[in-house]
Amino acid sequence: MDAVLQQCKREVAQFVFSEDGSSLEEVLLHMLTARHRTVAAAESCTGGLIAQRLTSLPGSSRYFEGGAVVYSNALKTSFAGVAEEVIQQEGAVSDHVARLLAEGIRSRCGADIGLGVTGIAGPDGATPGKPVGRVYLAISDEYITKSFELNLSGDRERVRWFASQHALVELRRHLL
């Protein structure tokens, strides 16, 4: 039975962040601190929820450099370095913008890892091809930028919460 249990743990390890009741935020605090890595976030639809969650524990100043709530297109450009042309061509809610947000905030804050998130939390704001719940998330370090398209359901708060949860889960996976 022990061998089967160990095999199961190995198979689901990337999906299970705690066996002792630790929160995802606590796990990230320990992982980032142990690896001497720092993170910054550029958030649009989550409105600072990622930063709030990353700073909710004592000691978070060791790994959280800062971030920006870049709700307007002007702030996406000035705070996170997203080119206006990209926003005009692809829209503020796009994979490309999420990637540029992650790369830009990492650079501006001098962090090891950048998170970028943009999306439509609702209830308004949907456009053809971009429904409420469409969120683009990106994570960037000095070697790679990865992005993810999420299609979340529920009301505004649920979309925002699950977008922040996905961001923290992807940060954990990135650190693994």
N, C-alpha and C positions, 0 to 999 in steps of 0.2 A: 504494500500500500504506500509506503514511503517513497518508493521509486516512482510510482504513478503520480503522486502528489508533486514531487520535484519536477517531473516532466511537465505537468500542467502549469506549474509556476513559471517554467522557462517559456512555455508557449504563449502565455498571456502577460509576461513581464512588462512589455511596453504599454499595456493598458491598465495595469494595476500600479498605482503610485504609492499605496500604503497598505500595510497589513496590521498596523498598530493604531489606526485611527487618526494619524497625522493628516492635517489638511494639505491640499495641493500647495498652498502658499508656504506652509512649513517645510514641505519637501523641497520646494524650490529655494528657500532660504538656505537650507543645508547644502544643496547641490551647488548653488552659485558661490557660496562662501568657500566650500571645500575646493572648488576649482579656480578660485580667485578670478571669477568672471563678473562683469558688470553688464547691466541691461538698461536700455532706454526705450520709451514707447511713444509713437505718434498715433494718436487715436482720433477717429472721426465719430463713427456711429456709437462707439462705446462710451464716449464722453468722459473719459478719465477713469473708467471702471477698472481697467487693467492696472493703471498706476495705483489706484486706491488699494486694490488687492495685493499688489506687490509690496506696498508700504504698510500694510496692516499689522505687521509684526515688529517688535523691537529688534533692532539689528539690521533692518532693511537698508539702512544707509551704507552698509558695506558693499551692497551689490546694485542698488538702484541709483543710477546717475540722474535721472529725471525724464522729462518728456513734455509733450504738448498735446493739448486738445485742439486739433486742427479741423474744426467744423466747417469753416468757410474755405472756399477755394483759394482766397488770398492768403490765408494762413498756411494752407498746404504748401503754397509756393514759398512764402517768406520764412516760415519756421522749419520746414522739412525739405526744402529745395526741389519740390516737384515743379517741373517746367509747365508754364501756363499752356503751352501748345499740346502737351500730353492730356491735360484736363479737357481742353477744347475738343480734341480729336476723339478721345476715348470716354470722356466723362469722368467725374470724380470717383465714381464707383466702378473700379476696374482693377484687374490683376496688376497691370503696369503701375498704376498709382499706388497700390499697396506695397509693391516692391520698392518704389522710389521713396515712400514714406519710411520704410524700415531702414533703407540704406542712408537716407538723409538724416534721420534722427540719430542713428548710430554715429555718424560722422560729426554732427553738430554737438552732441553731448559727450563725445569721446568715449563712448561705451564699447564694450567688446561685442555686444549683441544688440540689434535693433529689432523692434516689433512695429509693424505698421498694420493698421486696420481701417477699412473704409467699407461702408455698406448702407443699406436701407433698412432702418429699424422699424419704420412705419409709425402710425398707420398710413400716412401719406408718403409720397415721394416715389412710388413705383413708376417705371417707364416701360415701354415695350422692350422686352428682353431682359429687364432688370426688375424683378418682382420684389415686393416687401420680403425681407428675410435673406436677400442676396448679400453676402458679406465676402469680402476678399481680405485675407490675412496673409502677412508675409513676415518672415524672420530672416535676418541677415547677420552674417559675421564677416570676418576678414577674408573668408574663402568662398562663401556661397550665399546666395539668396534663394530661398524657397518660398513658394506661395501656395495658397490653398483657396479654393472656392467653396464657400459654405452656402447651403440653401436651408435656412432655419425657418421654423414655423412658430406661430404663437404671437402674442402681443408684443408691444415695444420692449417692455422690461425683460421678457423672456428672450427675445432676439439679442438684446444687449448682453444679458447674463451669459447666454450660451456662446456668443462670440468671444467674450472675455475668457470663458472656460476653455474654449478651443485654443485660444492664444497661449494660455498657461500650459495646457497639455502639450502643445507643439514646442514650447520652450523647454519643457522637461525632456521630450523626445530628442530635441536638438542636443541637449546636454548629455544624454546617454551615449 
